Amino acid sequence: MKFSFKPTGGPQVWFSQPMIFLKWMLFACVTGLVIGVVSAAFSACFHWAVHLRAKYPWLLLLLPAAGAAIAFVYRACGMEHNRGTSQVLDAVGEDAPVPLRTAPLVFVSTILTHLVGGSSGREGAILQIGGSIASSVGRYLRLEAWDRRALTMCGMSAAFSALFGTPLAAATFVMEVVSVGVLYDAAIVPCVLSAFVGLLTARTLGVPGTDFTLAGIPDLAPLTLIQAVGMGVLFALLSILFCRIMHLPTELREKSRLGSVSWAALGGGLVIGLTLLVWLWNPGTFDYNGAGEDIIHAAAAGQARPEAFLLKIIFTAVTLGAGFKGGEIVPVFFTGATFGCVAAPLLGLHPSFGAGLGMVSLFCGVTNCPVTSLLLAVELFAGDSPGLLTGHSLGLFAASIGVSFMLSGYYGLYNGQKFAFSKLRHEPINLRANEHTER
């Protein structure tokens, strides 16, 4: 007998609901455990690659060869037109299949990208890994359509939570990101449970958490509220710029006559050239190669170069647009933190507080996930910044996040994301991200 995760009616409810609950307790725990182990392995390999690149900077010269190799392998595996995280979103929104080979391919390709100094994050890879494994298991078990989608969401939430240590944000993100305006809250139990099991598994295996200490967090007051709103406006504009630049290489690729292998090699060479240009005014820096988490921590401490946010956008756009693998979220944190650190004093706010506002507000602007963004503020900052939860200071984050969400338009990192409802009024629009920029 098959049990659908969708609510049922009539007398059957009294029997089916407990069985559905027990089924998802099992699925969520097993998914969290498996994905937690895989995420731990990915984290270990990721940090090994980062350490090795720091020890041997000449590995940067291998960027063109590495890019060509990644493109060649994807083409040989029939995944030349793989859409990355957007394909996983389609698996949730439309029950589209995600090939199991996605997991090992993006695992190895992301590690190789960071080994040679490509500018990308890690969450895009782990979302694809978690989503592809869970989606494939759902199809192997011949689950019903909604159950397959829910299981895919479990895999994504477990992976995100295991790697970043933000289980509430991870579970909410996968429920919120697919269709803006529609929360997939029917999957809240399996997503939350798999997120916490994934987190506990990863911590047991030594995966470090992600948190930041903020200084200068003001209390909620009329002036600080106005300042936070002003910052939100700036972050909304920055999110539009981020998305436009990130999608530009793909548009150029479609107009070029180069194959994927040649395009990737060209992109790798361009990253080397950009690194050498940066050396002209900041000799020997590799701040924009790799994820740049040390720069995010520096910005949270109140230190950032004024040009850092723009350079990180360009480096990341070239890297991912060339065909290297990884994700955009850590570069988003980098961009938001460095921009916020520099812009906040102009509006009378502490640079460290501005960096924190920037991380979550820019995240909201590019992912269109306001609830997730507010939970990120709590899980990333509250542990080491107790002032966040006093004086109603969390309301300042909510104000900046809300303004960024409303004014960032219908842009987004993921073309697979859909806008089910307008951002300005409660009416359906059925719009894909980046599909129409003037509504």
Disulfide bonds with the S-S distance in Angstrom:
none
